[in-house]
Amino acid sequence: MHNEGSKVIDETRQGEAVMMDGVKSSNGKKLFLESYGCAMNFADSEVVASILTGEGFTTTKDVNEADVVFINTCSIRDNAEQRVRARLHDFKKAKKSKPGLIVGILGCMAERIKSQLLEEEKLIDIVAGPDSYRDLPHLIEQVEGGQKAVNVLLSREETYADISPVRLDSNGVTAFVSIMRGCDNMCAFCVVPFTRGRERSRDPKSIAEEAHELFENGYREVTLLGQNVDSYLWWGGGQKKDLPIDIVHKALNHELPDDEQAKFTTFADLMEMVAQINPELRIRFSTSNPRDITDAVLHVMAKYDNLCKYIHLPVQAGNSGMLERMNRGYTRDQYMQKIEAIRRILPGCAVSTDIICGFCGETEEEHNDTLSLMEWSEFNYAYMYKYSERPGTAAAKKMPDDITEEVKSRRLTQVVEMQQKLSKAHTLTGLNKVHKVLIEGTSKKSKEMLYGRNGENAVVVFPKENYKPGEYVNVLATSCTVATLIGNVVNN
């Protein structure tokens, strides 16, 4: 999950805090949360909000009202870290006018550079990694007592499974549900295994219960989140790390005898559990690793209409030599075989990807292989980036970042132009067709228009009339932009 972004968590649970089991009444303090990076970070911010509202905090979207400011950070690329550092300078003025204001850094950036943040950014009071959010009330108390506070210990067990996230900045229709944490893949360019730790899967019962509760509260779509959802594996005896590698492989691929396989819950099993909650609850997921996605997952997607026919399958590069240097665990041909399986089992399924331009040693031939793979795969969407060396990774330790910025930029431009052509072609195929759309909200360009997505993740815009977010409508697409379908509701 590599798409960068920033988002201010909207105000929720303002005013009175209700006294419930184990929940304190309002302490009069307000929390401001701002998140950068992937969907997992936004989901984690909802866990943080839940923990602190349980301690009596209320949330605010006005930093000037806040007693505590937390920035949930991303380290996937240098650009993401620089944006956070720039944002921190904006908070210096707030801290000067409110000397008691507590400012903290959470998440991957906190984990990666730890106490360095306290030394370089003098206004920071708290540094907390992704596995230490339960400790935040104690860390806040420590700062209130006059000390800086750091907890960046990584856990091999923490999944926050028992915490019901506070749905912040929510449209009341779609929500994230974390199913696992960490990553074991050790891609040469990626810091996630170092910032989020080893892979841990969450109890499937708690996941299904959270999704059911969301549906009962009016939500109509959940996205199951993990760094690599296809390696999700739950068994009663503990985590994957406690099992022999051959058993893990056979369990993930449903190759064990029936009585043994029944002891495990794979990602395919989990999706089926969630799909059965209600046919009106749509399910999406992110992200998949091409070496781990199984035919069992594709067959479950084909079985249930409410499992969206959309897969994000990051390839990163289209040349086998490049993929080996990246330590991706598959070749170009193996990736193409996965795409062919998707086309065979799920005709019409949309596929998106990630592309890195200018990775260490990339030749023109290797770059052209990426372009040819994109054209062959006919991706619906793509997240495309220039390579950014991350300290501590295998690439940073062993490979020179030897592609100039000029060449990286040129190659990225070519990749973007290729994807624009592919995206436009896909959008055009949606014209003069009826799409089942889940309404998510009002269009940014016109208050008279609503927008939503179809099952293949295409955005569809149509006149508001009397329709409301959370409803399903059938929309006949009559025109389009490069990536958006425009039409009118029919036969609803």
N, C-alpha and C positions, 0 to 999 in steps of 0.2 A: 504494500500500500504506500505509493510514493507521491501521490499528488499533493503538492504543497498548497497552502492557503492560510488565511487567518480569519478569525471569526470571534466577535465579542459575544459571550454567552448572555442571552437576554435575561431580564429580570423575572424571577419566579419566586413563588412562595413569599411574596412581600407582605409586610405587616406582621400579624400575629403568628407566632409559632405555636402549634397545638401540642399540648402535653399528651404524649402517647407512651406506650410501653418503651422504656429505655430512651425516650427522646426528651431533651430538656426544653423548657419554655424559652422564649426569646431572650437572648443576652444583650440585645440592643446593638450588636455589632453587625456590620455589613461586609459582605464578601464580593469582590469583583474578580471574575475569571475571564481570561482571554486565552484562546487556544490557537496554535499554529500546527500545520502539518497534516497528517493523515487522519482518517476517520477514527482510528483507535484513540488518538489524542482527545478528540471531542467526546468519545465515549468515556474515557478516563476522567475528563472534567466533570461529567455527570456523577461519577462515583465520588469524586472529591466533594462536590456540592452536597451529595447525600450524607457523607460523613460529617461535614461541618454544619449542615442544617440540623442534623441530629444532636449537635452540640449547642444549638440555639442561635446560630448565625442565620441571617437572611441575605439574599443575594441582590445585587444591584447592577445595572448596566451603566451607571454614572460613576466613573472613577473618583470624582470629587466627593462622593458620599461615602466611599469605602473606608473601612478600618484595616482591611487586609486585601492586598492585591496579589493574585497569583497568575503567572504566565505559564501555560502548559506548552512546552517547547518541542521542536523537531530538530534532529541532527542529521537527517538523511543527506543533505547537501549543505555546503558552506553558505549558500545564499540564505537558507532558512535561518541559520544561526546569526548571520549579519542583520537580518530583519529584526530578530529578537533583541539584539544589542541596541539597534537604533530605537526600538520601541521603549527600551528601558530608560533611555535619556528623556523620553516624554514624561516619565513618572517622577523625574527629579524635582520638577516644579511642584507636583502634587505633594511630595514628601517635605519640601521646604515650607509649604503653607500648612502642613499637618504633620508635625515632627513625630507623632506617635504612629504614623502609618507604617504598617508592616508590608514589605515587598518580598515576594518569594518566587523562585524559579522551580518549576516542576518538570518532570518528564525526561525525555531522552537527552537533551542538552545538559540538564542537571546531572544526569548519570555519567555523561561522557567526560565533562571537565570539572565536576565536583567543586572542591574548595577553591579552585582557580577563579570561579565566578565571584566568590566573596572577596578575593584579593583585587580583581580587576574592576569589578562593578561595585563601587563602594556603597551604593544604596541598598544592596541586597541583604536581607536578613535571614532568609530560609532557602536552603537548597534541598529538594526532596526528589528522589528517583521514583520510577513508576511502581515499585513494589512497596513503597513506604507511606502510602497515603493514609493508612489507618493511624499513623503516628503524628499526623498533622496537628491535632489538638494539643498534644504534648509539645511539639516544636513551637507552636504559637505561644504557649505558656513560657517556654524557655526564652523566647525573644522578649516577651513582656517583662521577664525578669532581668533583662539587660544583656543577654548573650546572643550571639549568632547561633544558628541551629542548622545542622546538616544530618541527613539520613539518606544515604544512597545504597544501602545494602540490597543486593538482589536476592530474591527468594526462589527456591525450586518448587514451592508449593502454592504461593499466593495466586488466587484467581478472582478474589472479591465476589465469589459466587453467592454469598449470603447478603450482599448489599443490593438493595433496590435503588437503581440510579434515579436521581432527580432529573426529569426531562427538561433540559434547559434550552432556550431559544428554539422551542419546538413548534412545528406547524400543527401538532396534534394528530398528524396522519402517518408520518414515517418516523422510525426510531432505529437506533443501533442496538444490537445485543452482542456483547463480547462472548465468544465461546472458548477462547484459549488465549494464552499470553506467551510471549517469547518466541524464539526461532532457533532451530538447530542447524540451519542450512549452510552457514558460513560462506556466503557468496563473497568473492574477493573484494568487492567495492562497498560492501554494506556494513554499517555500524550496529544494526538492530540486535544481533546476538550479544553485543557488548553492552548495549543500553537497556535492553529488555530481558536479557537472561535466557535461560533454557526454556524449551517448550513445555507448557503445562496445559492440559485440557481441563475444562470445567465440567462438573457433574451435569449430565444431560437433563436430569430431572429439573434442576434449577433453571436451565435454559428454557425448557418447555414451559415451566411455570411463569417465567418472566414474559415470554411471548404471549401466553394466554392472558396474563394480567393486562398487557398492553392492548390486546384486542378488546377485552372487556371495558377498557377505558377509552375506546373509540379509535385507537390506532388501527390502520388497515395495511400497513407494510412494515416489515422488519428486515434489517440487513444483518446477517450473521457475520461477525467480524473475527478475524485472526490474521496473524502475519502469514500463515500458510494453512488455510482451513482444511485442505485435503489431507493433512497429516493429523487431524483431530482423531484422538483415540482414547476412549474411556473404558476402564475396567475396574471392578470392585476392589482390586488389590493395591491400587495406587496409580502412579503416573507411568508413561511410556518408558521413562529412563530406568524403571525397575524391571523391565522385561528384556529377554534376549532379542537381539536385532532380527533374527530370522522369524521369531514369533510376531514381532511388530509388523514386519513386511507382509507376512501371510495374513495377519488379521486385517490390515489396511486394504488388502486386495481380495478379501473374502475367500481365502484359499484354505482355511482351516476346516476340519470336520465340523458338521453342523452343531454338535453339542459343545465344542470348544469355541466356535465362532459366536455362539449365543452369549458368551461371557463378555463380549466386547460390544461397544457402541462406536461405529465408525462415523465419518461425516455423512455418508449416504444414509445410514440409519438415523442420525440426528435430524437431517433434513426431512425425512419421512415423518418423524415424530412431530416436528413443528408444522409441516404441511397438513397434518390431520387435525390440528387445533380447530380450524374452520376454513372452509373453501374461500371465504371472503378475505382471508388474511394472506396477502402476498408476501413471498419470501425471496430475498436476494442474498448474495453472499460475496465476500471479498476478504482476502485475495487468494488465488490459487497459484501453486508452483507447477509448471508443466510436467515435472517428473513425477508428481504425486497424484494428480487428478486421475481418477479411475473410471472405467466404464460403468461401474456400479452407481457412481454419482450421476452420470449422464442418464442412465436408465430410470433412476428415481425422478430426475427432472422431467423426463418424458411421461412419467406416470401421472404426475399431478399438475393440473392446469395452473394452480396458484404458485408453483415454483417458476419464477420468471426465467424466460429463455434468454439468458444473458450471462456470459462468463468473462471475467477479467483474467486473462492468461498472459502474464508478462513474459515476453521473449527476451528482451534486453538487447539482443544482437542476432543477426541472421547467418553468421558464419560459425562453423563448428570449432575452429581454432580459437575464435574470440570467446565462445561459450565455455571452452575448456579453461582459458585464462581467467575467466570470470568465476570459475568453479560452480557453474549452474547445474551440473549433473545430468545434462541431456545434450544431444547433438541437434543440428538443423533437421536432419531426417526424422529424428524422434519427435521433435516439436511438430513437424508436418503431419506425422502419424496421429498425434493428439487432435489436431485440427480436422483431419479426415474422420476420426471417430466422432467428433462433435457433429460434423455435417451428416454422417450416416445415422446416428442415433437421434439427433435433435435437428432435423432440417429447419432452416430459417433462424436458428439460434444466433444472436448477435455475439460477437467476440471483440473485446478490446484488449489493448496490450500496453506495455511500457517499452520505450526505446531509449538506450543511452548512446549518445554520439561522442566519438573521440575518446573511447576507453584506451587504456595503455597499449601502445603499439599498433593501434588500428590502422590498417593499410587502406588504400583506395578500393582494392578488390574486396576486402572484408566489408567496407562500408557499402559497396554496391550489392553485396550479398544480402545485407539488411534491407535495402530498397527492394530487391527482387523478392525476398520473403514476404515483405509487407504487401506487395502487389499480388503475390500468389495467395496469401491468407485472406486478402480482402477485408482487413479489419474495419469494424464499424467506427471505432474511436481509438485514440491512442494518447497516452501521456508521454511527452517527448522532452528530453533534457540533454544538456551538455554534461559530460563526465565531470564530477567534482570530487577530487581526492579527499578522503576522510581519514584523519590520523588514527592509527591503531589497526586499520584494516590490513588484510594480506596484500592488497594492491599497493597501499602506501608504503609498506615495509619492503616489498620485493620487486615492484615494477615502477619504472620511471613514468611520470605523467608527461609523456613526450610529444603529445599532439598540441600544436599551437592553438591559441584561442581563435585565431582567424580561421583555421581549418575546422575546428569544432563548430564554429558558428555557421560556416558554409554547409557543412554536412547536416547540421540541425535544420537549416533552412530547406535543404532538399528533402529531408524526412518529413517536415511539416507540410511541404507542398504535396508530397505523395499522399499523406494522410488526408489532406483537404480534398484531393481528387476522389479518394476512396469513400470518405464520409459523404460527400455530395452525391456520389452514385448510389449509396445505400439509401440516403434520404429520398431520392427521386423514386426509388422502388416502392416507397410508402404512399405515393400519391394515388388518389382515386381508390383507396382502400379504407375500410372501416377498422378503427383501432379501439380496443378496450382500454380506457384511460382512467387511472386513479387520480382524482383531482387533488393537487397538493397546495394550491394557493393562487393568488392573483399575479398575473404577469407583471414583470418589472417595467415593461414598456407601455402598458396601458391598464388602467384600473377597470376598464370595461371588458377585459379578457382574463380568463383563467388559464392555468397551465397544469399539466400533469405528465406522466410518462406511461408508455405502453409496456408490455412485458419484455420487450427487447431493449428497454432503457432509452428509447427515443423520446425527446420532449415534444409534446403536442400542445398547441395553443388554440383556444376557441372562445367565442363570445360567452360572457358570464351568464346572462339571462337569470334564471332562478336557481342555478346549481351552486353547490357548496363544497368546500374541501372535505375529503373523506368519502365522497360519493364516487361510484364508478359510472362512467358515461361512454357511449359509443360515438366516436368522432370520425366523420368522413373527411379525410385530408384532401384539400383542393389546391393548396399551394405550399411552398416551403422556402426556407432559407437553406444555407449549406447544411445545417444540423438540426433544424426545427421544422416540424410539420404544422401547418395551419389549416383549420377546417371548421366544421359545424357539427353539433350534436345531432344524431339521427337515430331513429328506432329505439329510443331509450325507454 
